[in-house]
Amino acid sequence: MQLLLPGFTPPDRPAEIRDAREALAAYPDTTVADLCRHAKILGRAAEQLVDSLLTRLGERVYPADEHERHDRLLILPDGASLRLQVKTRHTQAANGNYIFTLRQRSERGCTGRGPYRPEDFDILAAVVLSENVVRFTADWQLRQVIHVSEIAELRRNPRASLDAALARLGHTDAIPGGWDADLDLAA
């Protein structure tokens, strides 16, 4: 326990944080209402998972300002930067897959403000937070799917989808060890 300064009393935790702690204690076994109510907290957790993964892969990643249409900047070895958008799914569709619909987040909840445009970001980081996995893609589609069968490979080789996205964008020089796969498969 950290000692407090004499006469200093830390502020009470905000009600939203107290509510989130209770509501998310059994995550991912959480109600849809609680997932929506605490979407900003869970979105921040997804962004931190992306930061952690990219940092573990030796990449330089920085948060973007809140008003930007992307969440992160990935700085490549040559100094070029790529804009990353982080999107999160917590629950599976009826067929077991994780479906991402690329809509801008709402200020309150998880309804969204409308679709993104291709010029808003370069790479999507699709996060299945309940599985702690990320798939990167530069394949522009408003609907992205991570099949449940992909989860094990995303966990086993977290760099593969990033390298494929970099190759798709023409940044093969930024891939450690180079790129020798078929570019048509780079999504």
N, C-alpha and C positions, 0 to 999 in steps of 0.2 A: 504494500500500500504506500502510495506517495504521500508524503507529509504536506499539509497545506500551510500556506503562509499565515502567520497570526492575524486574526481578524478578517481573513478572506474566506468566504463561503462560496463554493461553486454554485452556479445557477441550477435551478431544477431543470430536468430534461424536458424539452418541449412535449406537449401532449401528443403530437403526431409521431414523435420518436417512441414514446411510451406505447402508443397504440400499435406501431409497426412491430415493436419487439414482441408483443403478445400475438399479433396476427400472423407474423412470419416465423414464429418459433418452430413450426413443423414444416417449413418450406421444403419441398414443393407441394406438400399436401395442404394447400391453402385455397380458400374460396376464390372464385373469380372476382367477386366484389373486393376482396382484400388485395388481390393482385392489381386490380385497377386503382384502388385507393392508394397503394404504395408503389405505383409504377415508376415514379422518379427515383425512389430508393433502389428498386430492383434494376432500373436502367443504369444507375451509377455503379451497381455491383457488376453488371455486364461490361461496362466500360473499364472497370478496374481489372476484370478478368482478361480483357484484350490487352491492357497495359502490361499485366503480369506476363502473359504469354509472349508478347513481342519483346519485352525486356529479357526474358529467359532465352529467346532466340537470338539475342545480341543486337536487336534493332533499336533505333532511337525513335521514340514516340512521344508526342506532346499533346496535351488537351487543347482543343480549340475553344474560343470564346463561346459562351452560351448562345449568342445570337446567330452563330454561323450555321450553315446548312449541313455541316459535317461535325463529327465529334472529336476526331483526332487528326494530327499530322504525322505521317511517317516520313522521316528524313532518310533518304537513301545515301549510300556511301559517296556518291558524286555530288551531294548537296541538294539534289532535286527533292521536292516534297510531293507526297501523294495525300489526298484527302480521304479519310476513312469515315464511314458512317457505321455506327454500331446499332444493330437491331437485335432484340431479344425475344425469345419464346420460352414459355414456362411449361406449356402443356402440349400434349400430342393431339393430333387430329384423330378421328375415329379409326383410320388405317394405321396409326402408330407413327406417322411422319410428323415433322415439325414444319409448319407452313408460315412463311414470313411474307407479309404484305407491306410493301414499302410505302408507308405513309408517314408524314411528319407527325411527331408526337403532339399531343394536346397539352395545354398548360395544366390541365387537371384530368387525371385519369388516362385511359388507354384508347380513346376513340380516334385520335389522329385528326390532322387539319387538312389533309389532302395529299396527293401523291408527290413523290420527289420527281425531279427532272434529271436527265442524264448528266447535266453540267453541275449538279449539286455536290457530287463526290466521285472519287475515282474507284475506290474499293469498298465493298460492303463486307463488314465483319458480322456474320450471322452467328449469334450466340445462343446455344441451348443451355441456359443457365442451370437448369436442373441436372444436366449431364456434365457440366463444366467443360464444354467443348466449343470451339470456334471454327467456322469455315469462312475463309476469305474468298471473295470472288470479284472479278472485274467484268463479269458477264451481266450486262444491264437487262434486267427484267423486273417488272413491278411485283412479281410473285416468285419467291424463291422457296425451294423445298429442300430440307435435309431429311433424307430417308433414314429410318431407324437403323437400317443396315449399314449406314455410313459412320455411325457413332464410334464404333471400335477403331476404325482406321483413323478417324480424326483425332482420337485420343492417342493412338500409337505413333502417328506421324503428323504432328500439328503444323509442321513447316510446309508440307506438300501443297496445301491449298494456297498459302501465301505465295509460294514460288510460282504456281500456275497463274495466279492473278498478276504477279509482276511480269511474267512472260507475255501474258495477254496484252499488257500495256506497253510492251516493248522494252522493258527494263531487265533484260536477261543478264546484263552486266552486274546487277545488284543481287544476283542469286549466288550464294556461296557454292562453289564447286561447278558453277555454270548450269546451263539448261540444255538438255539434249532430247527432251520429249517432244512429241507432236504438238505443235502450237494450237492446232484445232481442238485439242482436248483441254487446253488451258481455260478454265472457267473461273 
